[in-house]
């Protein structure tokens, strides 16, 4: 699971990593740059890809995204120089943005856990940007006081400082965990044999490939901004996190 094409994905084992060395294994003017090792999160599960830079021979190449295909292609900023194949580079992640997305992704898992635990609803859609995001739920009726109740429950979980960990399991063992798929439709491809699990101790266990903080306390205060009706049986819950 830590390999994508020719790239070893460092962020899956250490989401705190912000700087590393790598070798350029491919370049293409239309697709970008492939490294043998990368900590750039390529996007997925609603979480956008990382931004950052590559440093090589005294030159800087800004990275503004990642394109998934047979390889993970780093997308350089237009007109920035592209390092040649074989070049040794130092990669660096834009820390403030990544950490904000980690907090947000963990906050959305907390939201999923609270709504599932307290109201039995599953996720039907998601999206996030730094420090704000939303989940859609298959919730037929919004109980009175739902918005305030969910917000209060989320912030109790922040204070509880629950540990957040990630680990991998064979597919059959992962799917044996009760409610490990928290989406209304099982989106886990049949081809996935090893499943990465994100576990918020005592609150939420899900199959997930994103980056997360180490505890619910690191997420910080969460505000439920809005609860929207998106059609019969579907409700959208938007959250925002406090800024430092």
N, C-alpha and C positions, 0 to 999 in steps of 0.2 A: 504493500500500500504506500510505502514511502518512495517508490520509484514511479516517475511519469516519463515515459520515453527514455531519453538519455539523461534525465535530471533526477538526482537524489533530492527529495524534498526535506529540508532540514527543519522547517517550521512545525512539522507534524510531531516531532519528538521534543522540540524545545521552542515554545511560542515566545520565550523571552529573548531569543537570539535576534540581534539587530545588525551584526557585522560578521562577515566571513570571507574567506578566499575561495576562488573558483577558477576554472579554466573554461574559456569559450570553446564550444564544440561545434557550433554552427551559426551562420548569419545569413540573413536574406533581406534584401531591401524592402520587401513588401510585408514580411512576417515578423522580423525582428532578430532577437539574439537568444541562443540556447546555451545555458551553462551546464556543467556537469554536476554542480551543487548549487542549490538556491533556497533561500528562506523567504522569497517573495510569495505570499499567499496568492494563488491564482484566481481566487473568487469561487463562489459556490455556496449553496445553502442560504442565499440571500445576502451573504457577506461580500462586499466589493473587493477587487484585487488591491494589493499594496502598491504604494508609490515609493520611490527611493532613487538611488544612484549606483552606478558602477564607476570605480576609479581605476585607471590603468595608465601607466607611463606618464603620470602627471596630467592626464586628461580626465574629464568628468563627462559621463553620459547619464542623463536623467532618464529614469524609467517611470512611465506614466500608466502602466497597466500590464496585464499578462493575458495572452491568448492561448486557450487550451485547444490542442489538436493532437496529432501524434506525439508532439513534444510540447513543452511549456515554453512559449515564445515570449520573451520580455519585449515590451513595446517601448522603444526609445522615443523621447520627445523629438518632434520634427526638427530637422536640421542639426541635431546633435550628432557627433561622430560615433561610428560603430566600431568597437574593437575587433581586430582580426581574429580569425580562428586560430586557436592555440595561445592567445593572449592570457596572461594571468591577471585577474581582476580582483578587486575588493568590492563586495556588494554591501550596501547599507540600506536599511529600511527607514522610511520616514517615521520616527518613533511616535510622535504625538498622534498622528492619524491612526497608526496601527493599534496603539493602546486604547484609543477611543473606540475603535471598532471591536476590540476584544471585550471591553466593558459592555458595549452595546449587545454583542452576540450573547454574552453570558446573561445579561439582563433579559433578553428575549427567551432564553431557556428557562430562566426563573419564572417569567410570565407564563410560558407553556406549562410548567410544573404546577404553578398555583391554580391556573384555570382548570387544568385536568383534575387536580386533587379536590378542589372545592366545588367544581361545576360539571365535571365529567366530559368536557368538550375537547375535541381534537383540532389540530392545526390544519387548515386548508390552503394557506398561503403565507408568504413572509417577504419582508424587504427591510433593508437597513442602510443608513448612512451614519457617519460618526456622531454618536450621542443621541440618535433618534432612530426609531424603527417601529414596525407594526407586525402584528400577527392577525390572521383571519381564523376564526373558529366556526365549527359547525354547531353553533348555539342557537336553538330555536327561539328561546325567549330570554330577554335580558332581565334578570331578577331586579327588584327594587334595591337600590343602593349598590349595584354591581361595581360601578366605576370606583367609588370610594373604598369598597371592600377589597377589591383587587389591589389598589394602590397601598392600602394599609398592610395587607398581607405581604406584598413585595418588600416593603421597607422593614417589616419584621424579619424577613429572611436576610436582608442586608445586615441587620444588627446581629443576627445569629452567627454570622461569619462562617458559613458552611464551606468546607473545602470543595474545590472543583478540580477534578482530575480527568485525564484522558488515557485510554489504554485500548489495545486491539485484541479481538477475539476471533476465532474461527466462526464462520457464518452461522452454523447450527447452534453453537453456544450463545452467540449474540442474540439470535432470534428466540432463544429459550427464556430470555429475560422478560418478565411480564411488562407489557406496554412499552417496550424499547422503541417501537415505531410510534411516534407521537403525531404523525400526520394521518389524516383521514384515508388517504391512499398510500400504499406502500411504495415509496419512490426508490427503494434500494435495488439497483440493477441486479439481475440474476448472475451477472458475470463477477460480482464482488464476492470473493471467497473469504477475505479477512475484513472484518468490520471494525471501524474505529468508534469507540464509545466515549461519550462525555458524560461524566457522573457528577452531579451536584449532590453531595452526601445527604441522604435523607429527604431529598426533594424531587429530583428529576434524573432519570437515566435515559439517554437517547443515543441512537446512531447519528454521528455527526462528524464532518471533516474540517470544521472551522477552528479558529484560534480563540482562546479564552483566557481570562484572568485566573488567578490561583484560588480566589475565594469570593464569596458573595459580598463581603465587606468592600472589596476592591471595586465592585460595580458602582458603589455610591448610591445616593438617594435617587429613587425612581419616581417619576410623576406619570400618572395615566392622563394623557392629554385629552383623549377623545375616544368615545365608543360609537362606531358608525354602523348603520344597517346597510349591508351590501346585498340585500335580497333575502328571500325566504330561507330561514335557517342558517344564515351566515352573518357574523358580526366581526367587525374590524376593530382591534384595540391598538391605539397608538400610544407609545411611551416616549419619554424624553429623560435623559440623565443629566444630573447636575454637572455644570462645567467647573473645572478647577479654578 
